[in-house]
Amino acid sequence: MTTLNISRGPEFSRIAGLGVARGENAVPNEDIIEPINSSDEWIRKMTGIATRVRANADTSVIDLAESASRDALAAAGIDGGDVDAVILSTITYPHMTPGGAPVLADRLGSTGAAFDISAACAGYCYGIGQADALVRSGSARNVLVVGAEKMSDFVDPADRTISYLLGDAAGAVVISASDEPRIGPTVWGSDGSGAQLIRQTSSWLEVRDGEAEAFPTLYQEGPSVFKWASFKMAPVALQAIEAAGVTPDDITAFIPHQANIRIIDQMVKQIGLPKHVAVGRDIVDSGNTSAASIPLATERLIRDGKAASGDLALQIGFGAGLVYAAQVVVLP
Ligand SMILES: CC(C)(COP(=O)(O)OP(=O)(O)OC[C@H]1O[C@@H](n2cnc3c(N)ncnc32)[C@H](O)[C@@H]1OP(=O)(O)O)[C@@H](O)C(=O)NCCC(=O)NCCS
């Protein structure tokens, strides 16, 4: 048998730089409650959200992604030309094809591989898992992972199941080689039996055939999603901690997907995180920005002085699919 004559890639990878871009407008609860017959009090109590960030009409999801990416590249000290792969995690790029990643790569001056991931609110952690593997296999030196969403393009302001939760933003990181392990193994999975729980209201074929009542937007069965996230995700987080060879006591920052403050608090309790752990609660001001929410919450913890470079962060994304992914990382 003839085998290949290849060298291995670097043993480890790391997050080399982080950048974020929030939608230009902080939209308070008062501005969105009327069509859903809700109240500021209800939204704060049930979700923690006080404002959600929303982008201007002429700001595209790629504009947000580009802005976050430029900051991530600058933080990593590299140019677009140094990026061998661009992974764009999004569910709101408004074209089925081509993907948004090649467009983003072109804007940044990269001719590297470029592809989109559709893993909703788990998209950022899926991207980190992919980037880590690409770097360690020797397929790419620097991978840009971007979670970017303009959720407001796909919300029905009168839908009281999800519309009021969602915001527009992007978060980007550069993943590069490392001498030491700085990204733990990704623990990930799916439960497609829950595919109907968070979904587009109609398929494109139903739109074509005149069977859709309106332009497709996002819808969810909130209570079922709440139960799944609150009770099924903590064991996944614990597996990620174990896979990284550390214990909950070693974690200094917990940065879960920003879906609901009550889910976040429930997870902290179930994982058994010690009191000193800084917890990402950016949802209060930014809302749920899907694939962007974890890097956004990371940036916020660092900006507020609650987490710092070198800290050990547990991050976990979960959402439509249903899909989930978690890993322990060293903050850049
Ligand atoms: C969306 C969510 C906040 C709703 O809270 P909930 O307690 O499950 O709400 P329910 O649908 O059971 O409704 C409870 C009550 O609130 C009311 N209600 C529901 N949505 C409301 C809204 N937007 N505004 C005001 N009242 C609302 C219901 O009518 C019901 O009233 P009733 O008791 O008088 O019948 C919650 O289910 C949730 O956060 N789910 C997870 C969402 C999520 O994280 N999604 C993203 C996944 S990545």
The ligand as an SDF file (V2000), in Angstrom:
LIG
                    3D

 48 50  0  0  0  0  0  0  0  0999 V2000
  -39.5350   33.0270   25.3240 C   0  0  0  0  0  0  0  0  0  0  0  0
  -39.7090   32.8650   26.8260 C   0  0  0  0  0  0  0  0  0  0  0  0
  -39.0800   34.0520   27.5640 C   0  0  0  0  0  0  0  0  0  0  0  0
  -41.1940   32.8030   27.1910 C   0  0  0  0  0  0  0  0  0  0  0  0
  -41.3320   32.5770   28.5690 O   0  0  0  0  0  0  0  0  0  0  0  0
  -42.3000   31.4210   29.0730 P   0  0  0  0  0  0  0  0  0  0  0  0
  -42.4550   31.5250   30.5270 O   0  0  0  0  0  0  0  0  0  0  0  0
  -41.8000   30.1240   28.5420 O   0  0  0  0  0  0  0  0  0  0  0  0
  -43.6340   31.8670   28.3630 O   0  0  0  0  0  0  0  0  0  0  0  0
  -44.8930   31.0220   27.9560 P   0  0  0  0  0  0  0  0  0  0  0  0
  -44.9290   30.9200   26.4880 O   0  0  0  0  0  0  0  0  0  0  0  0
  -45.0010   29.7580   28.7830 O   0  0  0  0  0  0  0  0  0  0  0  0
  -46.0330   32.0040   28.4490 O   0  0  0  0  0  0  0  0  0  0  0  0
  -46.1990   32.3790   29.8240 C   0  0  0  0  0  0  0  0  0  0  0  0
  -47.1110   33.5700   29.8840 C   0  0  0  0  0  0  0  0  0  0  0  0
  -46.4500   34.7310   29.3090 O   0  0  0  0  0  0  0  0  0  0  0  0
  -47.2220   35.2230   28.2040 C   0  0  0  0  0  0  0  0  0  0  0  0
  -46.3020   35.6700   27.1670 N   0  0  0  0  0  0  0  0  0  0  0  0
  -45.6470   34.9040   26.2500 C   0  0  0  0  0  0  0  0  0  0  0  0
  -44.8720   35.6900   25.4740 N   0  0  0  0  0  0  0  0  0  0  0  0
  -45.0430   36.9460   25.9220 C   0  0  0  0  0  0  0  0  0  0  0  0
  -44.5060   38.1860   25.5330 C   0  0  0  0  0  0  0  0  0  0  0  0
  -43.6140   38.2920   24.5340 N   0  0  0  0  0  0  0  0  0  0  0  0
  -44.8760   39.2920   26.2120 N   0  0  0  0  0  0  0  0  0  0  0  0
  -45.7530   39.2100   27.2330 C   0  0  0  0  0  0  0  0  0  0  0  0
  -46.3000   38.0560   27.6430 N   0  0  0  0  0  0  0  0  0  0  0  0
  -45.9430   36.9460   26.9910 C   0  0  0  0  0  0  0  0  0  0  0  0
  -48.0930   34.0810   27.7570 C   0  0  0  0  0  0  0  0  0  0  0  0
  -49.2670   34.5510   27.1490 O   0  0  0  0  0  0  0  0  0  0  0  0
  -48.4020   33.3840   29.0670 C   0  0  0  0  0  0  0  0  0  0  0  0
  -49.4120   34.1030   29.7380 O   0  0  0  0  0  0  0  0  0  0  0  0
  -50.5300   33.3180   30.6300 P   0  0  0  0  0  0  0  0  0  0  0  0
  -49.7570   32.6790   31.7690 O   0  0  0  0  0  0  0  0  0  0  0  0
  -51.4160   34.4180   31.0850 O   0  0  0  0  0  0  0  0  0  0  0  0
  -51.1460   32.3260   29.7270 O   0  0  0  0  0  0  0  0  0  0  0  0
  -39.0220   31.5780   27.3030 C   0  0  0  0  0  0  0  0  0  0  0  0
  -39.7820   30.4700   26.8690 O   0  0  0  0  0  0  0  0  0  0  0  0
  -37.6320   31.4360   26.7910 C   0  0  0  0  0  0  0  0  0  0  0  0
  -36.7570   32.2410   27.0910 O   0  0  0  0  0  0  0  0  0  0  0  0
  -37.3720   30.3690   26.0180 N   0  0  0  0  0  0  0  0  0  0  0  0
  -36.0670   30.1080   25.4760 C   0  0  0  0  0  0  0  0  0  0  0  0
  -35.8610   31.0610   24.3740 C   0  0  0  0  0  0  0  0  0  0  0  0
  -34.5430   31.0230   23.7810 C   0  0  0  0  0  0  0  0  0  0  0  0
  -33.6040   31.0260   24.4960 O   0  0  0  0  0  0  0  0  0  0  0  0
  -34.5080   31.0030   22.4660 N   0  0  0  0  0  0  0  0  0  0  0  0
  -33.3390   31.0710   21.7320 C   0  0  0  0  0  0  0  0  0  0  0  0
  -32.7050   29.7470   21.7360 C   0  0  0  0  0  0  0  0  0  0  0  0
  -31.1440   29.8520   21.2090 S   0  0  0  0  0  0  0  0  0  0  0  0
  1  2  1  0
  2  3  1  0
  2  4  1  0
  2 36  1  0
  4  5  1  0
  5  6  1  0
  6  7  2  0
  6  8  1  0
  6  9  1  0
  9 10  1  0
 10 11  2  0
 10 12  1  0
 10 13  1  0
 13 14  1  0
 14 15  1  0
 15 16  1  0
 15 30  1  0
 16 17  1  0
 17 18  1  0
 17 28  1  0
 18 19  1  0
 18 27  1  0
 19 20  2  0
 20 21  1  0
 21 22  1  0
 21 27  2  0
 22 23  1  0
 22 24  2  0
 24 25  1  0
 25 26  2  0
 26 27  1  0
 28 29  1  0
 28 30  1  0
 30 31  1  0
 31 32  1  0
 32 33  2  0
 32 34  1  0
 32 35  1  0
 36 37  1  0
 36 38  1  0
 38 39  2  0
 38 40  1  0
 40 41  1  0
 41 42  1  0
 42 43  1  0
 43 44  2  0
 43 45  1  0
 45 46  1  0
 46 47  1  0
 47 48  1  0
M  END
$$$$
